[in-house]
């Protein structure tokens, strides 16, 4: 056989479909781990007030940070034009700017890495005809959602580049919730594929009404957690269980409508996030019991462990006055709660 013939043979697609659900599931779980890491770095970015340090969106060339002193000064001058610098950080040094620039750059770099880590293997699996029937569209939808998340991130940043000194807490909530939804979608799809690998007759798990209600309760808690972060509402009280010696804190201001007050008053947002946590914890514990009855003891343990840890971390974060390590851990465990909840909901939805 000649060399050109060998090359053509090597590049020829498989003649028959060869679904490989287990390798695809492992790949999805690896991508979910990367998204989890990005959520953690996003928390650091938010807590260090680094999110507005890069004022331009350059999806390709932005992967390379400033390399010379002149390039750093150009980036610094762009930052000096926005309200956050002019009203809060005026007089900061170049080294201070480089610190906040680093975290935002790492956050965006992880986004690019996740895009490549999803798109390139997806193309490979599709070319090799390894994707099981019925999963191609779902994988493409997850890829599209990841691309949308990048656009949401920039949409969030733009809200703080003029007039405001920080990003919109509503856009921050959309950005965080989308990331957590992606983690849940990746875990759920991976679990479906692992089940398919064990039993070729396995059907995708269904979202049962009870699990839907539990996830909705968790969504409310996550949303108010994002509002708490975006409004810096965690700083309004460092006592627990009372807030500044009151069950319902003083300082709540009516902001013109019920929704505006519920979502934008720091005292009320903190109060809701603090006490709705117990509703979410009870709902998740019931989900854990359902997962155990369904034969998924691992899912039950994961839910109970993450929920208990998250409640303890939430209290510790408040009492510490929002210490950076505790606050970052609180956001990280929150992402693990979502993954565990997806596992539990998947368990009780198996047919």
Order of alpha helices (4+ residues) and beta strands (2+ residues): alpha-alpha-alpha-alpha-alpha-alpha-alpha-alpha-alpha-alpha-alpha
